[in-house]
Amino acid sequence: YLFVREEGDTLLIGQAVPRDWLRVGGKCGIERTATYFGQTTVRYAGGQNQITAQLDGPTRNPPKQIRLRFREPNGRPLQSVEVNGRPWQKFEGEWVELPGNIGRATLVAKFSLR
């Protein structure tokens, strides 16, 4: 459950990734893991006031929705999100909501400076 978990017709990504793994310079992920919806890959990279996620969502039997979590090491809230270089508004708390058929995507989550 660290990286991928199914919940009905939703695929949860990164639900329990330890915050320390996402510090500046930290990298973690899982490649080609099997899910009910098909193979999924996610790779996180921690940066200064942001975390990037590379997602290869399932395509065989896409879920209705993908929810991807960004667990910032200091618990700061998401300030903004970009998906494939474009502003993305569907986020709340630590979670970004994506369409289940998004396929390959790059997400950049930016955090407030506090």
N, C-alpha and C positions, 0 to 999 in steps of 0.2 A: 503493500500500500504506500510505500514511500513515493513512488513515481506515478503509478497508474492504478486506477480503480474504476470499476463499472458500477453505476448506480441507476438501474432502470435503463432508460434510453439516453443517459448522459454518461460521458467519459470524463472522469476527474483526473487531472494531470498535476503532479507536484503537491498533492495534498499534505504530505507529511515529510517533505524534504527538510532536513535540519537547517535552521537558519544559518549556523556557522559555515555551512558548505557554500553559502551564497555571498560571502564576504568579498571585498575587492580582490580580484585575482583568482577567486575560487571557481572551480568548474565541476559539474556533475551531470549525470544523465543516465539514460537507458536507451539501448538501441534495439530496434526490431522486436519489441516485446509483443507477445501474442495477446490479443483481447478478443472478446466476442465480435467486435466490430472490424477486426483485421489488425495487421501489424501497425505499431506505433513507435515513434522515436521522439525523444525530447532531450535537448542538451541546454543546460543553463550555464551562464557565465556572469559572475558578479563584477560590477564596475563601480566607479565613483558615482554615487547617488543614482545608480540605475542597475538593473539586471536585464540581461538579454536571454531570450529563450528561442531556440530553433526547434520548430515542431514539424514533424512529418505525421500528420493525422491519418487515421485509417481510411482506406478508400473502398475496400471490398464490400463493406456493409456499414456505411457511415452512421454514427449516432445522430440523434436529433440535435444534440448540443455538446460542445466541449467546454469544460470549465478548467482554466489553467490558473494555478495559484503561484503568486510571487511572495515568498516569505522573507522579507527584508530582515537582515540580521539584527537591527535595532528596533524592529517592530514599527517602523515609520509607515504611514499610509501611502498608498499610491496617489501620485499627483496627476500623472498623465500616462497614456499608453499609446504606442504606435504599433500598427500591424502592417507589415510589408511597406513601411515608410510613410504610412498615412495615419492621421489621428484616429483614435478609436475611443468611442464613448461608452461602450458597454463594459464597465467595470465597477465593482463595489467592494470596499474593504480590501482584501488581498487577492480577490478573484477577478479574472477576466473571462467574459462569456464570448464564445466563438460559435459560428455555425458548425455543425458536425461534419460538413463536407468541405471544410476549408483546405484540406490537403496540406501542402507545404507552406509554412508561414514563418516569418521572423517577427518576434514580438520584443519591443523595448519598453520596459516599465521604468518610469522615472519617479523618484521619491522626493518628498518635501525635505528641505534642509533642516527644519525645526529650529 
